[in-house]
């Protein structure tokens, strides 16, 4: 029976090329088909459960849209079938009451029926989960969380089989704050997101909607930690792409890719990642639209509407970010936004570790106002590559305030060693000055020079020039060089850094805060087409990137063979 099921047919069509699916969807489909074909010794498909689900979906009615009035069974798209059957019907061979998957991730473009899909899934769970189960949904704000509740209500009220009475009681009781199924005593509750008030719940099933818009992973972790005693726990995490690559959903997607690639072993995760294989040619490549919008493959009118939006985005720069991010499922970073370097290119330059011992390094310092972020970067040239490390410095007493305002988890950055909190409401420049003085003793490097911006840094530069006592009690004096913050001066190192990264000749160890800075960085051109990172036009803090550019200003002039390049 399962081989004739819509879920199986969809998975098989993705694998044989009849349906244009991205690589990671194909990998998940291959896993599903293998289990459905009986090739997995540990897991199988519970065909009786799949048949029960089919019967239930035949009595649910689509409340609105192009196919309003039809049964849900008749209108579900192939990927929706696969999502439902895979996570609810993939079970252990030895104990068919135990489901395989405990975490389900759906990455998909806007207007692909994800809210409708989750609403249908919750109604199925209302009717099939053990009595007294609790279901929760969380989203970046209360209105988004209640979108799922509204979708559930509309299906229940449009379907005679669920909208009627049973033994004198309504089958479903719909109140402002929850939906209760009187048939099973199961209850669904939409929650407002709050950073610290989601603990203490016992969810059999939870949904985190638009997870890409969450400021941190707290909601996911709080819901998951409440499921420890649940036998068939399930957590659904769904979202479109968001403009930033640093959010909890991207972490989930990255983990799912590792699972599907086989580099991480986790049999409890199921994912459908509709992220197109080609992430550059969005303006002309129809494959991108087809791979990001699986529902539109079944609805030609929807696909034509998306293509109309693409034509508008090609012509109007202000429309591009929303279209590419939300309808192509690609983090957009293009010329229209004056983005400096795509963060995806930066991430390809990560290394596991760097041995700094014996390296000759140049430092770049960006000291802002004492209430703002500061940064110290270190760069060395070796074997045709530039090795770099950078630390941010923030006022200790403003850590939580800055985290809320900038939507950056500075406490996590401090734990990872990417950021140093010093002072109270203002940055302690003495801490920064001592950090520089101790670098040679701490890392075994030789500091060849310090590049600084005169604004806010002149006092510290004078101290380094005169000599500062390091951790071993030695007096360290450094050569300091002012880097004039003018496009003609900053253009060469700005251009060089971009070339190093794009050619993968830039090396750094993982530094999420630095990557966020690259994500924020926006450039400005002068009349001579000289380019520099513009703090005022950037989309957040860029002090770490500026510090690296200052360091490269000196390194570029010192490195053999590059002096002539600077003069070009």
Protein Blocks (a to p, Z undefined) as FASTA:
>chain_A
ZZmpmklmmmmmmmnopaccdfklmmmmmmmmmmmnopafkbccdfklmmmmmmmmmmpc
cfbdjkgoiafklmocfklmmmmmmmmmgccfklmkbcfblcdcddddehilmmmmmmmm
mmmmmmmmcehiacddddfbfklmmmmmmmmmmmmmmpmklmmceehiafbdcdfkbccd
fklopacddddddehiaghiacfbdcdehkllpfbfklmmmmmmmmmmpmbgcddddddd
dfbfbdfklmmmmmmmmmmnopaccfkbccdddbdfblklmmlmmklmmmmmmmlmmmmk
lmmmmmmmmmmmmmmmklmmmmmmmmnopacddfklopabdfklmmmmpcfbdcfehpac
ddddddddfkbccdddddddeehiacddddddddfklmmmmmmmnopafklmmmnopacc
ehjlbccfklmmmmmmmmmmmnopacfbdcddfehplmmmmmmmnopcdfkopacddddd
ddddbfklmmmmmmmmmmmmmnopaccdddfklmmmmmmpccdddfkopacddfklpgbd
fklmmmmmmmmmmmmmmpghilmmmmZZ
